[in-house]
Amino acid sequence: MFDFLGNPDYDVLGAFWVTVQLTLYSAAGSLVWGTLLAGMRVSPVPLMRGFATGYVNVVRNIPLTVVIVACSLGLNQTLQITLGGQTFRETGFRLAVLGLVAYTGTFVCEALRSGINTVPVGQAEAARALGLGFFQVLTLVVLPQAFRSVVAPLANILIALTKNTTVAAAISVAEAAALMKDMTENESDALFAVFAVFAFGFVVLTLPVGLLLGWVGRRVAVKR
């Protein structure tokens, strides 16, 4: 039933490695971008609040496929932006990461904003009374507690991001979903086995992450 795994044309491990790379790069970028957006959403500057609010409400309601295809068509094919990629594959990979970061960052932002709201207002007021500015209050007092409060939601976002990397196949990134598509076309007599292999692969990627971050969330939770 699983004879197709011996076919040298099907690099299953390589495809899942691309998925892992997409996830890691996108997760790092989304965490940075989402944190910046969260800071702007609670900023005292109306222009920054307006930009972050509009960006989050617009982008998170656009299908991820549209975001990633727009990065490919708009940035690469129209504006000839390659993000430093030397080949079509490198460019597609980097554009996919950009699209995933732009989309997932909005969910990170909202998760962090909910964590910021759990921090007692009195702590920020006490910090300002000591002479700290907004940036110092945010980075030294508020965000450390906010991150500890939202480890579980961030874990869910990371798991969703891992599964969302399959959308990168829309711009020909050779990750797991793209290989699965090829295999279902060529191995029509073993469709169940193909689906089982890739379903198992994604379970292996996501289940340990959920368990580990769930444990971390319980260890670092702020006791109030």
C-alpha positions in Angstrom: 0.0 0.0 0.0 2.9 2.4 0.8 5.1 1.3 -2.0 5.1 4.8 -3.5 7.2 6.0 -0.6 10.2 4.3 -2.2 9.8 6.3 -5.4 12.8 8.7 -5.7 10.5 11.3 -7.3 8.6 11.7 -4.1 10.8 13.5 -1.5 8.3 13.4 1.4 10.9 14.3 4.1 12.2 17.2 1.9 8.6 18.5 1.4 8.0 18.4 5.1 11.3 20.1 5.8 10.2 23.0 3.5 7.0 23.1 5.6 9.0 23.3 8.8 11.1 26.1 7.4 8.1 28.0 6.3 6.6 27.6 9.8 9.7 28.7 11.6 10.5 31.7 9.5 6.8 32.8 9.4 6.4 32.3 13.2 9.4 34.4 13.9 8.3 37.2 11.6 4.7 37.0 12.8 5.8 37.3 16.4 7.8 40.5 15.6 5.2 42.0 13.4 2.3 41.1 15.7 4.1 42.6 18.7 4.7 45.9 16.8 1.0 46.0 15.8 -0.1 45.3 19.4 2.1 48.1 20.6 0.6 50.5 18.0 -2.9 49.4 18.9 -2.4 50.6 22.5 -0.2 53.6 21.5 -1.3 57.1 22.7 -0.6 58.3 19.1 -4.0 58.3 17.2 -2.3 57.8 13.8 -0.6 54.6 14.9 -3.7 53.3 16.6 -5.7 54.0 13.4 -3.2 52.3 11.1 -2.9 49.2 13.3 -6.7 48.9 13.8 -7.4 49.2 10.1 -4.6 46.8 9.1 -5.7 44.1 11.6 -9.4 44.4 10.7 -8.8 44.3 6.9 -6.0 41.7 6.6 -7.3 39.1 8.9 -10.6 39.1 7.0 -8.9 38.5 3.7 -8.5 34.8 2.8 -4.9 33.7 3.2 -4.8 32.3 -0.4 -5.6 35.8 -1.7 -2.9 37.4 0.5 -0.2 35.0 -0.7 -1.2 35.1 -4.4 -1.3 38.9 -4.2 2.3 38.8 -2.9 3.3 36.7 -5.9 1.3 38.6 -8.5 1.7 42.1 -7.1 5.2 42.1 -5.8 7.0 39.7 -8.0 5.3 39.6 -11.4 4.1 43.3 -11.4 6.8 45.1 -9.4 9.6 42.6 -10.1 10.4 42.4 -6.3 12.3 39.1 -5.6 13.2 39.8 -1.9 16.8 38.7 -2.7 15.8 35.3 -4.2 18.1 34.1 -7.0 15.8 31.5 -8.3 12.0 31.1 -8.9 11.9 28.6 -5.9 13.7 30.9 -3.6 11.6 33.9 -4.5 8.4 31.9 -4.1 9.5 30.7 -0.7 10.3 34.2 0.5 7.0 35.6 -0.9 5.1 32.9 0.9 6.8 33.7 4.2 6.0 37.4 3.6 2.3 36.6 3.0 2.1 34.3 6.0 3.8 36.9 8.3 1.4 39.7 7.0 -1.6 37.5 7.7 -0.6 35.7 10.9 0.8 38.8 12.5 -2.8 40.1 12.9 -3.8 37.2 15.0 -0.6 37.5 17.1 -1.5 41.1 17.6 -5.0 40.4 18.9 -3.7 37.6 21.2 -1.1 40.0 22.6 -3.6 42.8 23.0 -5.8 40.5 25.1 -2.8 39.7 27.2 -2.1 43.4 27.6 -5.6 44.0 28.8 -5.0 41.4 31.6 -2.2 43.6 33.1 -3.6 45.8 35.9 -3.8 49.4 34.9 -2.2 50.4 38.2 1.1 48.8 37.2 1.4 51.0 34.1 0.3 54.0 36.1 3.0 53.3 38.7 5.6 52.9 36.0 4.6 56.3 34.5 4.8 57.8 38.0 8.4 56.7 38.2 9.1 58.7 35.0 9.1 55.9 32.5 7.9 56.7 29.0 5.3 54.8 27.0 7.9 52.6 25.2 9.6 51.7 28.5 6.3 50.9 30.2 5.3 48.7 27.3 8.5 46.8 27.0 9.6 46.5 30.6 6.3 46.2 32.5 3.4 45.3 30.2 4.6 43.0 27.5 6.6 40.6 29.7 3.3 39.9 31.6 1.2 39.9 28.5 3.4 37.2 26.8 3.1 35.0 29.9 -0.7 35.3 29.8 -1.1 34.3 26.1 1.3 31.4 25.6 -1.7 29.0 25.0 -3.3 31.3 22.4 0.0 31.8 20.7 0.5 28.0 20.6 -2.9 27.7 18.8 -1.8 30.4 16.3 1.5 28.5 15.7 -0.4 25.3 15.1 -2.8 27.1 12.7 0.2 28.6 11.0 1.8 25.2 10.4 -1.4 24.0 8.7 -1.7 27.3 6.8 1.7 26.8 5.1 -0.2 24.4 2.8 -1.5 27.5 1.0 2.0 28.3 -0.2 1.4 25.6 -2.8 -0.8 28.2 -4.6 2.4 29.9 -5.7 4.3 26.7 -6.4 6.3 26.4 -3.2 7.4 22.8 -3.0 6.1 22.0 0.5 4.0 19.1 1.7 0.7 20.1 0.2 2.2 20.6 -3.2 3.8 17.1 -3.1 0.6 15.6 -1.9 -1.2 17.1 -4.9 1.2 15.5 -7.2 1.0 12.2 -5.5 -2.8 12.1 -5.5 -2.7 12.7 -9.3 -0.1 10.0 -9.9 -1.0 7.4 -7.3 -4.8 7.3 -7.8 -4.8 3.7 -6.6 -3.4 4.6 -3.2 -5.3 7.8 -2.3 -6.1 6.7 1.2 -2.4 5.8 1.9 -1.2 9.2 0.5 -3.7 11.1 2.7 -2.7 9.0 5.7 1.0 9.7 5.2 0.5 13.5 5.1 -2.1 13.5 7.8 0.4 11.6 10.1 3.1 14.1 9.1 1.1 17.1 10.2 0.1 15.4 13.4 3.8 14.8 14.1 4.5 18.5 13.5 1.7 20.0 15.5 0.9 17.7 18.4 4.3 18.0 20.2 4.2 21.8 19.7 0.8 22.0 21.3 1.8 19.8 24.2 5.1 21.6 24.8 3.7 25.1 24.7 0.7 24.0 26.8 3.2 22.9 29.5 5.2 26.1 29.1 2.0 28.2 29.4 1.1 26.5 32.7 4.6 27.0 34.0 4.9 30.7 33.2 1.3 31.7 33.9 1.0 34.9 35.9 -0.6 34.2 39.3 -3.1 36.9 40.2 
